Amino acid sequence: MKISEEMKNNIKEHLGYNDDELEIYLNNPRNIDVLSKSLPLLGKTIIAEVVESNGCNSQHKIGDKFYFDGAGNLLTKLCPKRICIYALSELDKLIHSANELFYAGVDPNEMRFNRSSCFDVGLKCGGWGQIVMEVKVVDRKKIK
């Protein structure tokens, strides 16, 4: 992939790199490969939907959704007003996996293990409650 001067300047500005850091970044073939595949990912939204909920202290219910852009940034305006940090912290692995599959040319919705549970073990195991979330990737245009 040929990197234009405009794109180099955009990368430099976005990541806050100096000239030496930009050179290191551009000399890593993995970064060029990811850049070549990242534009389509910008048009995607990663959704983690609560599919099970029992005794959640943060009141997350089945059907609640947490939205992330393709890069994994939380889209707070689309999310519930309160989000439990213990639920959120468990999603990093699934979002990373979705990104890696996308970069490898595999549909991230083909992920076999696309569910995760919050940190709380639930009432029966000595906790308070528990939610289970399922991750999927959709076209940004389908988000209302």
C-alpha positions in Angstrom: 0.0 0.0 0.0 1.3 3.4 -1.0 1.0 5.9 1.8 0.4 9.5 0.6 2.0 12.5 2.3 -1.5 13.6 3.4 -2.1 10.2 5.0 1.4 10.4 6.7 0.5 13.8 8.1 -2.9 12.5 9.3 -1.2 9.6 11.1 1.4 11.9 12.6 -1.2 14.3 13.8 -3.7 11.7 15.0 -1.1 9.7 17.0 1.0 12.7 18.1 4.1 11.3 16.5 7.3 13.3 15.7 9.1 12.5 12.5 11.3 9.8 14.0 8.3 8.0 15.5 6.3 8.2 12.2 9.3 6.6 10.4 9.3 3.7 12.9 5.6 3.3 12.6 5.7 3.3 8.7 8.7 0.9 8.7 6.6 -1.8 10.4 4.9 -3.9 7.7 2.2 -4.9 10.1 1.1 -1.3 10.5 0.9 -0.9 6.7 -1.2 -4.0 6.5 -3.6 -2.9 9.2 -3.8 0.6 7.6 -4.8 -1.0 4.3 -7.7 -2.8 6.0 -8.7 -0.1 8.5 -10.9 2.1 6.3 -13.7 -0.5 5.9 -13.5 -1.0 9.7 -14.3 2.6 10.2 -17.7 1.9 8.8 -18.5 -0.8 11.3 -20.0 -0.7 14.8 -19.2 -3.3 17.5 -22.2 -4.1 19.7 -22.2 -5.9 23.0 -25.7 -6.9 23.9 -26.8 -8.2 27.3 -28.3 -11.6 26.6 -28.6 -12.7 30.3 -29.0 -10.7 33.4 -29.8 -11.6 37.0 -29.3 -9.3 40.1 -27.1 -6.7 38.3 -26.3 -3.9 40.7 -26.0 -1.5 37.7 -29.5 -2.5 36.5 -28.3 -3.9 33.1 -31.2 -5.8 31.6 -31.5 -8.2 28.7 -31.5 -6.2 25.5 -29.2 -3.4 26.8 -26.5 -2.6 24.2 -23.0 -1.1 24.5 -21.8 0.4 21.3 -18.2 0.8 20.1 -16.7 2.1 16.9 -14.7 -0.2 14.7 -11.5 0.7 16.6 -13.0 -0.2 19.9 -13.9 3.2 21.3 -17.0 3.4 23.4 -19.8 5.4 21.7 -21.2 6.9 24.9 -24.1 8.7 23.3 -25.6 5.4 22.1 -25.1 3.6 25.4 -27.0 3.4 28.7 -26.3 6.3 31.0 -24.7 3.9 33.5 -22.3 1.2 32.5 -20.7 -1.2 35.0 -16.9 -1.1 34.8 -16.8 -4.8 35.6 -18.9 -5.6 32.5 -17.0 -3.2 30.3 -13.6 -4.6 31.3 -14.6 -8.0 30.1 -15.3 -6.9 26.6 -11.7 -5.9 25.6 -10.9 -9.5 24.6 -13.9 -9.9 22.4 -13.4 -6.5 20.7 -9.8 -7.3 20.1 -10.7 -10.7 18.7 -13.3 -9.0 16.4 -10.6 -6.6 15.1 -8.0 -9.3 14.6 -10.5 -11.4 12.6 -11.4 -8.4 10.5 -7.8 -7.6 9.8 -7.2 -11.3 8.8 -10.1 -11.1 6.3 -12.5 -13.2 8.3 -16.0 -12.1 9.2 -15.8 -11.2 12.9 -19.4 -12.5 13.3 -18.0 -16.0 12.7 -16.2 -15.8 16.1 -17.1 -19.0 17.8 -16.9 -17.8 21.4 -18.5 -14.4 21.2 -19.9 -14.2 24.7 -18.4 -12.9 27.9 -19.7 -12.5 31.5 -19.1 -9.6 33.8 -16.7 -10.0 36.7 -19.3 -10.8 39.3 -19.8 -14.6 39.7 -23.5 -14.2 40.6 -25.6 -14.8 43.7 -25.3 -18.6 43.7 -21.5 -18.4 43.8 -21.2 -15.7 46.5 -21.6 -12.6 44.3 -24.5 -10.2 43.8 -25.5 -10.7 40.2 -24.2 -11.4 36.7 -24.8 -10.4 33.1 -23.7 -12.2 29.9 -23.0 -10.1 26.8 -22.7 -11.2 23.2 -20.7 -9.3 20.6 -21.5 -8.7 17.0 -20.2 -6.4 14.3 -22.6 -4.5 12.1 -22.4 -1.8 9.4 -22.5 1.6 11.0 -25.4 2.6 8.7 -27.6 0.1 10.4 -27.3 1.8 13.7 -30.3 4.0 14.6 
